[in-house]
Amino acid sequence: MKLDHPVALAELKAAFARYETALINNDVSVLDELFWHSAQTVRYGVAENLYGIDAIRDFRNARPATNLARTLQNTQIGTFGDDFGTAMTEFRRVGGNKLGRQSQTWCRIDGRWVIVAAHVSLIDAPAVS
């Protein structure tokens, strides 16, 4: 198995960057495009468990489009073969006091990278010394 093959890794990093841009701009159509359109797709959020693309779409369409700006840190993206990868990152919302954690499982399906599972959680931000 090829780990972090340069071509696959570059493609996944580009897909992740596209997701991040769509997220902070609340571009629901791109967010929808980047999730696998399947009843098997799972997204665990801060306060919701979403099973299937329809539930994920409903959540995205109902979510307030305010206070979405954030900064990322400790982002780790890796590929396993040419068609599977993970993206993990921490984030901080502008003006927020929580540290967010996001994990995504990506798979190339029908020639495009899509998220097949995601998890978002918040913890109290560690004290800065």
C-alpha positions as CSV (number, residue, x, y, z in Angstrom):
1,M,0.0,0.0,0.0
2,K,1.2,3.5,-0.9
3,L,1.1,5.8,2.1
4,D,0.8,9.5,1.3
5,H,1.4,9.0,-2.4
6,P,2.1,12.5,-3.7
7,V,-0.7,12.6,-6.3
8,A,-3.4,11.2,-4.0
9,L,-2.2,13.4,-1.1
10,A,-2.3,16.6,-3.1
11,E,-5.8,15.7,-4.3
12,L,-7.1,15.1,-0.8
13,K,-5.4,18.3,0.5
14,A,-7.2,20.2,-2.3
15,A,-10.5,18.6,-1.4
16,F,-10.0,19.4,2.3
17,A,-9.2,23.0,1.5
18,R,-12.3,23.3,-0.7
19,Y,-14.4,21.9,2.1
20,E,-12.9,24.4,4.6
21,T,-13.6,27.3,2.2
22,A,-17.2,26.1,1.7
23,L,-17.7,25.7,5.4
24,I,-16.7,29.2,6.4
25,N,-18.7,30.7,3.5
26,N,-21.7,28.4,4.2
27,D,-21.6,27.2,0.6
28,V,-24.1,24.4,1.2
29,S,-24.0,23.1,-2.4
30,V,-20.3,22.5,-2.2
31,L,-20.6,21.0,1.3
32,D,-23.3,18.6,-0.1
33,E,-21.1,17.8,-3.1
34,L,-18.2,16.8,-0.8
35,F,-20.2,14.3,1.3
36,W,-21.0,10.9,0.0
37,H,-24.6,10.8,-1.2
38,S,-25.5,7.6,0.7
39,A,-27.6,6.5,3.6
40,Q,-24.4,5.1,5.1
41,T,-22.7,8.5,5.5
42,V,-22.4,9.5,9.1
43,R,-21.6,12.9,10.7
44,Y,-21.4,13.2,14.4
45,G,-21.5,16.9,15.4
46,V,-21.2,18.9,18.6
47,A,-24.9,18.4,19.4
48,E,-26.2,16.1,16.8
49,N,-25.8,12.6,15.3
50,L,-26.6,12.6,11.6
51,Y,-27.1,9.3,9.7
52,G,-27.3,9.5,6.0
53,I,-26.9,12.3,3.4
54,D,-30.5,13.5,3.9
55,A,-30.0,14.2,7.6
56,I,-26.7,15.9,6.8
57,R,-28.4,18.1,4.2
58,D,-31.2,19.0,6.5
59,F,-28.7,20.0,9.2
60,R,-26.7,22.1,6.7
61,N,-29.8,23.9,5.4
62,A,-31.1,24.7,8.9
63,R,-27.8,25.8,10.4
64,P,-27.4,29.5,11.0
65,A,-24.9,31.1,8.7
66,T,-23.3,33.3,11.3
67,N,-20.0,33.1,13.3
68,L,-18.5,30.5,10.9
69,A,-15.0,32.0,10.6
70,R,-12.3,29.9,12.3
71,T,-8.6,29.2,12.2
72,L,-7.1,25.7,11.9
73,Q,-4.2,24.2,13.7
74,N,-2.4,20.9,13.9
75,T,-4.0,19.7,10.6
76,Q,-3.0,16.2,9.7
77,I,-3.9,14.8,6.3
78,G,-2.9,11.3,5.0
79,T,-3.7,8.9,2.3
80,F,-3.7,5.1,2.4
81,G,-3.5,3.9,-1.2
82,D,-4.9,6.0,-4.0
83,D,-8.6,6.1,-2.8
84,F,-8.7,6.4,1.0
85,G,-7.6,9.1,3.4
86,T,-8.2,10.9,6.6
87,A,-8.1,14.6,7.6
88,M,-7.8,15.7,11.2
89,T,-7.6,19.2,12.5
90,E,-8.2,21.4,15.5
91,F,-10.0,24.7,15.1
92,R,-10.8,27.9,17.0
93,R,-13.8,30.1,16.2
94,V,-13.1,33.8,16.1
95,G,-13.8,35.1,19.6
96,G,-14.6,31.6,20.9
97,N,-13.2,30.0,24.1
98,K,-13.5,26.4,22.9
99,L,-11.1,24.2,21.0
100,G,-12.8,22.3,18.2
101,R,-11.7,19.0,16.8
102,Q,-12.7,17.7,13.4
103,S,-12.0,14.3,11.9
104,Q,-13.0,13.3,8.4
105,T,-12.8,10.0,6.6
106,W,-12.5,10.5,2.8
107,C,-12.8,8.0,0.0
108,R,-12.5,8.3,-3.7
109,I,-15.9,7.1,-5.1
110,D,-16.8,7.4,-8.8
111,G,-13.6,9.4,-9.4
112,R,-14.0,12.1,-6.8
113,W,-13.0,12.5,-3.1
114,V,-16.0,12.5,-0.7
115,I,-16.4,12.4,3.0
116,V,-17.9,9.2,4.2
117,A,-17.7,9.9,7.9
118,A,-17.0,13.0,10.0
119,H,-16.9,13.9,13.7
120,V,-16.8,17.3,15.3
121,S,-16.4,18.0,19.0
122,L,-15.5,20.9,21.3
123,I,-13.5,21.0,24.5
124,D,-12.5,23.8,26.8
125,A,-9.4,25.5,25.3
126,P,-6.2,24.8,27.1
127,A,-4.9,27.7,29.1
128,V,-2.2,29.6,27.3
129,S,1.0,30.0,29.4
